[in-house]
């Protein structure tokens, strides 16, 4: 069996070769002669030519007769073979004790009793026995100061180390013979550059940076890299490959040693047959379709392992949660240059979803888990839906650990399947969190928001959220009740109390309100084509803006009731960082305002965004937005309910709410219609990106936008991509800048501009 080294041939990939059966003639050596030859005493038999044994001579006479055999047995010593019976073991042990006792008595007579070193009575010892009484044993030790000790000289050892390093061997290595790779495959041709790059990543010669302490080190590295290169070639289908290593010494002193690896790749083996040892499955070609390599293609280890992994993935997705993939067998035929591939597969029972059972420290029960599942009992088992359920459980943020595993039941289910129970093992995590976010925008200034959340105060998933805002333009607090996955996956119910102070160039407002909303929204786990929200707002707000009749800024109190709603159709490919597709969002809010008489009006906004991949790392993005307020004059609408333009999420290059009509103090007053547009070129490299953009827009006092007097801003931005979306930094400037407008505007936030 040929075993692959890590990163060369994937772990566990092996093949075996089939060789032609060779028939050998029997040699005329007897079993006895072979045995004697093994002991070095039968050279004569090994050297003599023996007659060939024919089939009809199977019962031939012995090679030697009994008399000759007896003559070869050595005779027994007459002293031993006296005819008298041998003594017992007990007699021998008694004799040994008698001799030892006699020796001890002699030692006592000689005065050496108790000193084992003197009891051997050996006059020819290499080391003489010590005297019985040594007077030097009682003498004090010689003081250390009296020894002539040379002090440690660290510089000497440093110089020696530098000398060793300066005399270390330098070498270069090269690979020869890769250009002779034989490959007639047009489907998966051998890549010589890929072979070289893989070798370079793992080579010990390469890792040595061309330096070695001595020739033995170079030789050891060469031997290891020979095997490495063989494994890489075999992983590409060259199972007869050999690599010879050689070292060329330099002719000039100080020159570099040349290390050469000469490759003889041999032919490339192709699949001769592909078979699967498995019972019938539904559909019948499920396993075959999942195995990508075909007969006649080269046997490349990575492709084979990837195809086997694909089978292990596809079977659970098609109703076989307990499928097992066995050990492959590849039998190579050196004559045909092919390999016969066989893979045992045990699919297990075809299954349907059964009950959900939960265990452990639970955050909520099985009934709520069933709400999160995107399948019904009796649906054909699909591991992707199980993974989705696991991700949805994790997204609740209520678990330290959670696992979802299938379990066989043997219970009959529809369509000749059996029910599979999903075992959900929970370990509830801490439900309380503290979080914060910060941002900066020209016109908005700095804004910091902090939140305290208990995510499961009202199970299941009933959260209480307390938040506070501190910034240069906003200060406030809110208390929100939120029920996530309320009777349906990703449906949320919110009820909030808000107190907010806003101080912008356009207006200053003190607002208190109660709002509620039911929404069905996309998440990073499950992006939906159609989403919606329906809600209500009841506000009391005291706001200051410019009164043109009085010629001054005045405060007025408004009482507003609204029924905001939103519908989004999303065909983009990503929720946080789309690169292709489009989105269309429509917002509508019928409102009633009390304060200066009763005003009934409607606010509507339509927005469309599109994304087009112009290259591997290049995306063209665009946005268009149009809005209108109908049914009331601008002066009768609370300033905070009017349309404004300008800022990081609107028209960059201008301050927040800076565009549109203004009062005599050059403060924006808002309008009843809005039009905006933006175009971006986004280029990404790794986790970073740069963006060039042009924004345009304007606000009008009429309820119908005029599409004239558009203002433009241009700029560049940087992106840092994270797993929760890109961090955004944009710098923009207005075109045809007017007095009072900033030359440069800076925007910092999370997520793309649109």
C-alpha positions in Angstrom: 0.0 0.0 0.0 1.3 3.5 -0.9 0.6 6.0 1.9 0.5 9.7 1.2 2.3 12.3 3.3 0.3 15.2 4.6 -0.3 18.0 2.1 1.1 15.8 -0.7 -1.3 12.9 -1.0 -4.3 13.5 1.3 -4.3 11.5 4.5 -5.8 8.0 4.2 -5.4 7.8 0.4 -3.8 4.5 -0.7 -3.6 2.2 -3.7 -2.4 -1.3 -4.4 -0.8 -2.8 -7.5 -1.6 -6.0 -9.3 1.5 -7.8 -10.8 1.5 -10.8 -13.2 1.8 -14.2 -11.4 5.3 -15.6 -12.0 5.8 -19.5 -11.9 9.1 -20.6 -10.6 10.7 -24.0 -10.9 11.3 -26.1 -7.8 15.0 -26.3 -6.7 16.3 -29.7 -5.8 17.2 -28.8 -2.2 15.8 -30.8 0.7 14.2 -29.1 3.7 17.1 -30.3 5.8 19.7 -28.8 3.4 17.9 -25.5 3.6 17.8 -25.6 7.3 21.5 -26.4 7.6 22.3 -23.6 5.1 20.6 -21.2 7.4 23.0 -22.2 10.2 26.0 -21.7 7.9 26.8 -25.5 7.7 25.4 -26.5 4.4 27.4 -24.6 1.9 28.3 -27.8 0.2 24.6 -28.6 -0.4 23.9 -25.1 -1.6 26.8 -25.2 -4.1 26.0 -28.6 -5.5 23.7 -28.7 -8.5 20.6 -30.8 -7.7 18.4 -32.5 -10.2 15.1 -30.9 -10.9 12.1 -32.7 -9.3 9.5 -33.8 -11.8 5.8 -34.1 -11.0 5.9 -37.9 -11.0 8.7 -37.9 -8.5 6.7 -36.6 -5.6 7.4 -39.8 -3.5 11.1 -39.9 -4.2 13.6 -41.5 -1.7 15.2 -39.5 1.0 18.2 -37.4 0.1 20.4 -39.3 2.7 19.8 -42.6 4.4 19.7 -43.2 8.2 23.3 -44.4 8.5 24.6 -41.2 6.9 22.3 -39.1 9.2 23.6 -40.9 12.3 27.2 -40.3 11.2 26.6 -36.5 11.2 25.4 -36.4 14.8 28.3 -35.5 17.2 29.3 -38.1 19.8 28.6 -37.6 23.5 31.5 -36.8 26.0 32.4 -40.1 27.7 32.8 -38.3 31.0 29.2 -37.3 30.9 28.0 -40.6 29.4 29.3 -42.8 32.3 26.2 -44.8 32.6 25.5 -43.5 36.1 22.2 -41.6 36.6 22.4 -37.8 36.8 21.7 -36.1 40.1 18.6 -34.0 40.9 18.3 -30.2 41.0 18.0 -30.4 44.7 21.3 -32.2 45.0 23.0 -29.6 42.8 21.6 -26.6 44.9 22.8 -28.3 48.2 26.3 -28.7 46.7 26.4 -25.0 45.8 25.4 -24.0 49.4 28.1 -26.2 50.8 30.8 -24.5 48.5 29.6 -21.0 49.5 29.7 -21.8 53.2 33.2 -23.1 52.8 34.3 -19.9 51.1 32.9 -17.8 53.9 34.8 -19.7 56.5 38.0 -19.2 54.6 37.3 -15.4 54.5 36.8 -15.3 58.2 40.2 -17.0 58.7 41.8 -14.4 56.4 40.2 -11.4 58.1 38.1 -10.2 55.2 34.7 -11.0 56.5 31.9 -8.4 55.7 33.8 -6.8 52.7 32.2 -8.1 49.5 34.8 -6.4 47.4 37.5 -8.6 49.0 35.5 -11.8 48.8 36.1 -12.5 45.1 39.7 -13.6 45.7 40.6 -12.5 42.2 44.3 -11.4 42.0 44.1 -10.2 38.4 41.3 -7.5 38.8 41.4 -4.5 36.5 40.7 -2.3 39.5 42.2 -3.5 42.8 40.0 -3.9 45.9 40.2 -0.9 48.3 42.0 -1.3 51.6 40.0 -2.2 54.6 40.9 1.0 56.5 41.6 4.0 54.2 43.0 6.9 56.3 42.3 9.5 53.5 38.6 8.9 53.9 38.5 11.0 57.1 40.7 13.9 55.6 38.9 17.2 54.7 38.2 18.0 51.0 40.6 20.3 49.2 39.2 23.9 49.0 38.0 25.1 45.6 40.3 28.1 45.7 43.3 25.9 45.6 42.4 24.5 42.1 43.7 26.3 39.1 40.4 27.1 37.5 40.3 29.1 34.2 37.4 31.7 34.3 34.6 31.3 31.7 35.3 33.3 28.5 32.0 33.9 26.8 33.5 35.7 23.9 35.6 32.6 23.0 32.4 30.5 22.5 30.8 33.3 20.6 33.7 33.5 18.2 33.6 29.7 17.8 29.9 29.8 17.0 30.5 32.5 14.4 33.3 30.5 13.0 31.1 27.4 12.7 28.4 29.5 11.0 30.9 31.0 8.6 32.1 27.6 7.7 28.6 26.1 7.2 27.9 24.6 3.8 25.9 26.6 1.3 23.8 24.8 -1.3 21.3 25.3 -4.1 18.9 22.7 -5.2 17.0 22.1 -8.4 14.5 19.6 -9.8 15.1 18.0 -13.2 12.8 15.8 -15.2 9.4 17.4 -14.5 9.2 18.5 -18.2 9.0 14.9 -19.2 5.6 14.4 -17.4 3.5 12.1 -19.6 -0.1 13.3 -19.7 -2.7 12.8 -22.4 -5.6 14.1 -20.2 -7.5 17.2 -21.5 -9.8 17.2 -18.5 -7.4 17.5 -15.6 -3.9 18.1 -17.0 -0.9 17.9 -14.7 0.3 21.2 -13.6 4.1 21.3 -13.3 4.0 24.7 -11.6 1.6 23.4 -9.0 3.9 20.4 -8.3 6.8 22.8 -7.9 4.9 25.1 -5.6 3.7 22.3 -3.4 7.2 20.9 -3.1 8.5 24.3 -2.2 5.9 24.7 0.6 6.9 21.4 2.3 10.6 20.9 1.3 13.2 20.7 4.0 15.8 21.8 1.5 13.8 24.9 0.8 13.2 25.5 4.5 16.9 25.3 5.2 17.5 28.5 3.3 20.5 27.0 1.4 22.6 26.5 4.6 23.6 23.3 6.4 26.1 22.5 9.1 27.7 19.6 7.2 27.2 17.2 4.4 25.3 14.7 6.5 22.6 17.3 7.0 22.3 17.9 3.3 22.1 14.2 2.7 19.3 13.8 5.2 17.3 16.7 3.7 17.8 15.3 0.3 16.5 11.8 1.3 13.4 13.3 2.9 12.7 15.5 -0.1 13.1 12.6 -2.5 10.2 10.9 -0.7 8.2 14.1 -0.6 8.5 14.6 -4.3 7.5 11.0 -5.0 4.4 11.5 -2.8 3.4 14.6 -4.7 3.8 12.9 -8.0 1.8 9.9 -6.9 -0.9 12.2 -5.7 -1.1 13.5 -9.3 -1.5 9.9 -10.6 2.2 9.1 -11.3 2.3 5.9 -9.2 5.5 4.6 -10.9 7.4 7.8 -10.2 11.0 7.6 -8.9 13.3 10.4 -7.7 17.1 10.1 -7.7 19.1 12.4 -5.5 22.7 13.6 -6.1 25.1 16.1 -4.8 27.7 17.9 -6.9 30.6 19.4 -5.0 31.9 22.7 -6.1 35.2 23.0 -8.0 36.1 26.3 -6.4 36.5 26.8 -2.7 33.6 28.7 -1.1 31.3 27.9 -4.0 27.8 26.4 -3.3 27.0 22.7 -3.3 24.5 21.7 -6.0 21.7 19.3 -4.8 19.8 17.7 -7.7 16.6 15.8 -7.6 16.1 13.9 -10.9 12.5 12.9 -11.6 11.5 9.8 -13.6 7.7 10.3 -13.5 6.6 7.3 -15.5 3.1 7.1 -17.0 0.0 8.7 -15.5 -2.6 6.3 -14.3 -6.3 6.8 -15.4 -9.5 5.3 -14.0 -10.1 1.9 -15.6 -13.4 1.3 -13.8 -15.4 3.0 -11.1 -17.7 0.9 -8.9 -19.7 1.5 -5.8 -20.5 -1.4 -3.4 -23.8 -0.1 -2.1 -27.5 -1.2 -1.9 -30.0 0.6 -4.1 -30.8 4.2 -3.2 -33.4 6.8 -4.4 -32.8 8.2 -6.9 -30.9 5.3 -8.3 -28.0 7.4 -9.7 -27.6 9.5 -6.5 -24.1 8.1 -5.6 -22.8 8.0 -9.2 -23.9 11.6 -9.9 -22.1 12.7 -6.7 -18.8 11.2 -7.8 -17.3 13.7 -10.2 -14.3 11.9 -11.7 -15.1 9.7 -14.7 -13.5 6.6 -16.3 -10.5 7.6 -18.4 -9.7 10.6 -16.2 -6.4 10.6 -14.3 -6.4 9.3 -10.7 -5.7 12.5 -8.8 -5.9 12.0 -5.0 -7.4 15.4 -4.2 -10.2 14.9 -6.7 -11.0 11.5 -5.5 -11.2 12.6 -1.8 -13.3 15.6 -2.8 -15.7 13.3 -4.7 -16.0 11.0 -1.8 -16.6 13.9 0.5 -19.3 15.1 -1.9 -21.0 11.7 -1.6 -20.9 12.0 2.2 -22.6 15.5 1.8 -25.2 14.6 -0.9 -26.6 11.5 0.8 -27.7 13.3 4.0 -29.2 16.1 1.8 -31.3 13.5 0.0 -32.8 11.7 2.9 -29.9 9.5 4.2 -28.7 11.0 7.5 -26.9 7.9 8.6 -24.8 7.3 5.5 -21.3 6.0 5.9 -18.4 5.9 3.4 -16.1 3.0 3.6 -12.4 2.6 2.7 -11.8 2.9 -1.0 -9.8 0.3 -3.0 -7.8 1.2 -6.0 -6.1 -1.7 -7.8 -3.5 -0.5 -10.3 -2.7 -2.4 -13.4 0.9 -1.5 -14.6 0.3 -3.1 -18.0 -2.8 -1.1 -18.9 -1.8 2.0 -16.8 -5.2 2.1 -15.2 -6.7 1.7 -11.8 -9.9 0.0 -10.8 -11.7 2.0 -8.2 -14.2 0.5 -5.7 -15.9 2.4 -2.9 -18.1 0.7 -0.3 -21.1 2.9 0.8 -23.6 2.1 3.5 -26.5 4.6 3.0 -28.6 3.5 6.0 -32.4 3.9 6.0 -34.0 6.6 3.9 -35.5 9.0 6.5 -38.1 11.7 7.0 -38.1 14.4 9.7 -39.8 13.2 12.9 -40.2 14.8 16.3 -37.9 17.3 18.0 -36.6 16.4 21.4 -34.6 18.7 23.6 -32.3 18.1 26.6 -29.9 19.9 28.8 -30.2 23.4 30.4 -32.9 24.7 28.1 -33.5 28.3 27.0 -36.9 27.4 25.5 -38.8 24.2 24.8 -39.2 22.0 21.8 -42.4 23.8 20.6 -40.5 27.0 20.1 -37.7 25.1 18.3 -40.3 23.8 16.0 -41.2 27.4 15.1 -37.6 28.0 14.1 -37.5 24.9 11.9 -38.0 25.4 8.1 -39.5 21.9 7.7 -42.5 19.9 8.8 -42.8 16.4 10.3 -42.9 13.9 7.4 -40.7 16.0 5.1 -37.8 14.2 3.5 -34.7 14.6 5.7 -32.3 17.2 4.4 -29.1 18.0 6.4 -29.1 21.6 5.0 -32.3 22.3 6.9 -30.8 20.8 10.0 -27.8 23.1 9.6 -30.2 26.0 9.1 -32.0 25.2 12.4 -28.7 25.0 14.2 -27.7 28.4 12.9 -31.1 29.9 13.9 -30.7 28.5 17.4 -27.2 30.1 17.6 -28.5 33.4 16.2 -30.9 33.8 19.2 -27.9 34.4 21.3 -29.3 32.4 24.2 -27.0 29.5 24.2 -23.4 28.8 25.3 -23.6 25.5 23.4 -26.2 23.9 21.2 -26.2 20.8 19.0 -28.7 19.2 16.7 -28.2 15.5 15.8 -30.4 12.9 14.1 -31.4 9.7 15.8 -32.9 6.6 14.3 -36.3 5.4 15.5 -37.2 2.5 13.2 -40.7 4.0 13.0 -42.3 3.9 9.6 -42.9 7.2 7.7 -44.4 8.2 4.4 -42.9 7.2 1.0 -41.2 4.1 2.4 -39.0 6.1 4.8 -38.6 6.0 8.5 -38.9 8.9 11.0 -35.7 10.4 12.4 -35.8 12.2 15.7 -33.8 15.4 16.0 -32.0 15.6 19.4 -31.4 19.2 20.4 -29.0 19.4 23.3 -29.0 22.9 24.9 -26.8 24.7 27.3 -28.4 28.1 28.0 -26.0 31.0 28.1 -26.2 34.3 30.0 -29.3 36.2 28.8 -28.0 39.7 29.6 -25.7 41.7 27.4 -24.3 45.2 27.3 -23.4 46.6 23.9 -22.6 49.9 22.2 -22.0 51.6 18.9 -20.5 54.9 17.7 -20.5 56.9 14.5 -19.6 60.3 13.1 -21.1 62.3 10.3 -20.7 65.9 9.1 -23.8 67.7 10.3 -24.6 65.0 12.8 -21.4 65.1 14.7 -20.5 62.3 17.1 -23.2 59.8 18.2 -22.8 57.1 20.8 -25.4 54.6 21.8 -25.4 52.1 24.6 -27.8 49.2 25.2 -28.6 46.8 28.1 -30.6 43.8 26.9 -32.2 40.8 28.7 -32.9 38.6 25.7 -35.2 36.1 27.4 -36.9 37.9 30.2 -40.3 36.8 28.9 -39.7 33.3 27.4 -39.5 32.3 24.7 -37.3 35.1 23.3 -39.1 38.0 24.9 -36.5 40.7 25.4 -36.4 43.9 27.3 -34.0 46.5 25.9 -33.0 49.7 27.6 -30.9 52.1 25.5 -29.4 55.6 25.8 -28.1 58.0 23.2 -25.5 60.7 23.7 -24.2 62.9 20.9 -23.6 66.3 19.7 -27.0 66.4 18.0 -29.1 63.8 19.8 -29.7 62.8 23.4 -32.3 60.4 24.5 -33.5 57.1 26.1 -35.8 54.3 25.2 -37.3 51.2 26.6 -38.3 48.4 24.2 -40.1 45.1 24.5 -39.3 42.7 21.6 -40.6 39.2 20.9 -38.4 37.5 18.3 -39.6 34.6 16.2 -43.1 35.4 17.4 -45.1 32.5 16.1 -43.1 32.4 13.0 -39.4 32.3 12.1 -38.0 35.8 11.8 -41.2 37.6 12.6 -40.6 40.2 15.3 -43.0 42.2 17.5 -41.7 45.5 19.0 -43.3 47.9 21.5 -41.2 50.9 22.5 -41.3 54.1 24.6 -39.0 56.9 23.5 -37.9 60.2 24.8 -35.5 62.1 22.5 -34.0 65.5 22.1 -32.7 66.4 18.6 -30.8 69.6 17.8 -30.0 70.0 14.1 -29.5 72.9 11.8 -33.0 72.2 10.4 -34.9 72.0 13.6 -34.8 71.4 17.4 -37.3 68.9 18.8 -38.2 67.4 22.2 -40.2 64.3 21.4 -41.9 61.6 23.4 -43.7 58.7 21.8 -45.1 55.2 21.8 -44.7 52.9 18.9 -45.3 49.3 17.9 -44.4 47.2 14.9 -44.8 43.7 13.4 -42.1 42.9 10.9 -40.9 39.9 8.9 -37.3 40.6 8.0 -34.3 39.1 6.3 -31.3 37.9 8.4 -27.8 36.9 7.4 -28.8 33.3 7.9 -32.0 33.5 5.8 -32.2 36.3 3.2 -35.8 36.5 1.9 -37.1 37.8 -1.3 -40.1 39.5 0.2 -40.1 41.2 3.6 -42.6 43.6 5.3 -43.4 45.7 8.4 -46.6 47.2 9.7 -46.7 49.5 12.7 -48.1 52.5 14.5 -46.7 55.7 16.1 -48.2 58.1 18.6 -45.9 61.1 19.1 -46.0 64.4 21.0 -43.3 66.7 19.9 -42.3 70.3 20.5 -40.3 71.6 17.6 -38.6 74.8 16.6 -38.2 76.0 13.1 -38.5 79.2 11.1 -41.9 80.9 10.8 -41.8 82.9 7.6 -45.0 84.9 8.5 -43.4 86.0 11.8 -39.9 86.3 10.4 -38.4 84.3 13.3 -37.8 80.8 14.7 -40.7 79.6 16.8 -41.6 76.6 18.8 -44.8 74.6 18.1 -46.3 71.5 19.6 -47.5 68.7 17.3 -49.4 65.5 18.1 -48.9 62.9 15.4 -50.5 59.6 14.8 -49.1 57.4 12.0 -49.4 53.9 10.5 -46.0 53.3 8.8 -45.6 50.3 6.6 -42.8 48.9 4.3 -42.4 46.3 1.7 -39.1 45.1 0.2 -38.4 42.9 -2.8 -34.8 41.6 -2.6 -33.0 39.8 -5.4 -29.5 40.7 -4.2 -27.0 38.0 -3.3 -26.0 39.3 0.1 -27.7 41.2 2.9 -24.7 43.1 4.2 -22.4 43.3 1.2 -24.3 42.7 -2.1 -22.3 42.3 -5.3 -25.1 41.4 -7.7 -28.9 41.7 -8.0 -31.2 44.4 -7.0 -33.6 45.6 -4.2 -36.8 47.6 -4.4 -38.3 49.1 -1.2 -41.6 51.0 -0.9 -42.6 52.9 2.3 -46.0 54.4 3.0 -47.2 56.2 6.1 -50.7 57.7 6.4 -50.5 60.3 9.2 -52.7 62.7 11.1 -51.2 65.8 12.7 -52.8 67.9 15.4 -51.5 71.3 16.5 -52.4 73.9 14.0 -55.7 72.3 13.1 -56.1 68.7 12.0 -54.0 67.7 9.0 -54.3 64.4 7.2 -51.5 63.6 4.7 -49.5 60.7 3.4 -45.7 60.2 3.2 -44.4 57.9 0.5 -40.9 56.8 -0.5 -39.7 54.5 -3.3 -36.1 53.3 -3.4 -34.2 51.0 -5.8 -30.7 49.7 -5.6 -28.7 47.6 -8.1 -25.4 45.8 -8.1 -23.4 44.5 -11.1 -20.1 42.5 -10.9 -17.9 44.0 -13.5 -14.9 41.7 -12.5 -13.7 39.3 -9.9 -13.2 42.1 -7.4 -15.0 45.0 -9.0 -18.6 45.9 -8.4 -20.7 48.7 -9.9 -23.5 49.8 -7.6 -26.3 52.3 -8.1 -29.2 53.8 -6.1 -32.3 55.9 -6.9 -34.7 57.3 -4.4 -37.9 59.4 -4.8 -40.3 60.6 -2.1 -43.4 62.7 -1.7 -45.7 64.1 1.0 -49.3 64.8 -0.2 -52.3 66.3 1.6 -50.8 69.1 3.6 -48.7 72.3 3.2 -45.1 72.2 4.4 -45.7 74.7 7.2 -48.4 72.4 8.8 -46.2 69.4 8.8 -43.9 68.9 11.8 -40.3 69.7 10.8 -39.2 66.2 11.9 -41.7 64.6 9.5 -40.5 66.5 6.4 -38.0 65.3 3.8 -34.3 66.3 4.0 -31.2 65.4 1.9 -27.5 65.3 2.6 -25.3 63.1 4.8 -23.7 59.7 4.8 -26.9 57.8 3.9 -28.2 60.4 1.4 -26.0 62.7 -0.6 -22.4 62.6 0.5 -20.4 65.8 0.2 -22.9 67.7 2.1 -23.8 67.9 5.8 -26.7 66.1 7.4 -30.0 67.6 6.1 -28.1 70.4 4.4 -29.7 70.3 0.9 -33.0 71.9 -0.1 -34.8 75.1 0.7 -33.4 77.3 3.5 -34.6 80.1 5.7 -33.0 83.6 5.8 -30.5 82.3 8.4 -29.4 79.7 5.8 -30.8 76.8 7.8 -32.6 74.0 6.0 -36.3 73.9 6.4 -37.2 70.6 4.7 -39.6 69.9 1.9 -42.4 67.8 0.6 -40.6 65.9 -2.1 -37.2 64.4 -2.6 -35.0 62.9 -5.3 -31.6 61.3 -4.9 -29.2 59.1 -6.9 -25.8 57.6 -6.3 -23.3 55.5 -8.3 -20.3 53.7 -6.8 -17.3 51.7 -8.1 -16.3 49.2 -5.4 -12.9 47.4 -5.6 -12.0 44.8 -3.0 -8.6 43.3 -2.3 -8.6 40.8 0.6 -10.3 42.2 3.6 -9.9 45.8 2.3 -11.6 47.8 -0.3 -11.7 51.2 -2.0 -14.7 53.0 -3.4 -15.2 55.9 -5.7 -18.6 57.5 -5.8 -20.8 60.3 -7.2 -24.0 61.3 -5.3 -26.7 63.6 -6.4 -30.0 64.9 -4.9 -32.3 67.7 -4.0 -35.3 68.6 -1.8 -38.3 70.6 -3.1 -41.2 72.4 -1.4 -43.7 71.0 -3.7 -45.2 67.6 -3.4 -43.9 66.6 -6.8 -40.1 66.6 -7.3 -38.9 68.9 -10.0 -35.7 67.0 -11.0 -33.9 70.4 -11.4 -31.2 72.2 -9.5 -29.6 68.9 -8.5 -26.5 69.1 -6.4 -23.6 66.7 -6.8 -21.0 65.4 -4.4 -17.9 63.2 -5.2 -15.5 61.3 -3.0 -13.6 58.2 -2.2 -14.0 55.7 0.6 -12.2 52.9 2.4 -13.7 49.6 3.5 -12.6 47.0 6.0 -14.6 43.8 5.6 -15.6 41.9 8.7 -17.9 38.9 9.4 -20.7 41.3 10.4 -20.3 43.7 7.4 -17.9 46.3 6.2 -16.6 49.2 8.2 -17.0 52.3 6.1 -15.0 55.5 6.0 -16.1 58.0 3.2 -14.6 61.4 2.4 -16.5 63.6 0.0 -16.7 67.2 -1.3 -19.5 69.1 -3.0 -19.3 70.1 -6.7 -19.9 73.8 -7.2 -19.7 74.4 -3.5 -21.8 77.3 -2.2 -21.1 79.7 0.6 -21.5 78.0 4.0 -21.0 74.5 2.7 -18.1 72.4 3.9 -15.2 71.7 1.7 -14.8 68.2 3.0 -17.3 65.9 4.7 -16.4 62.7 6.5 -18.7 59.7 7.3 -17.9 56.7 9.5 -20.3 53.9 9.9 -20.9 50.1 9.5 -22.2 48.7 6.3 -22.2 49.9 2.7 -23.8 53.3 1.9 -26.5 51.3 0.2 
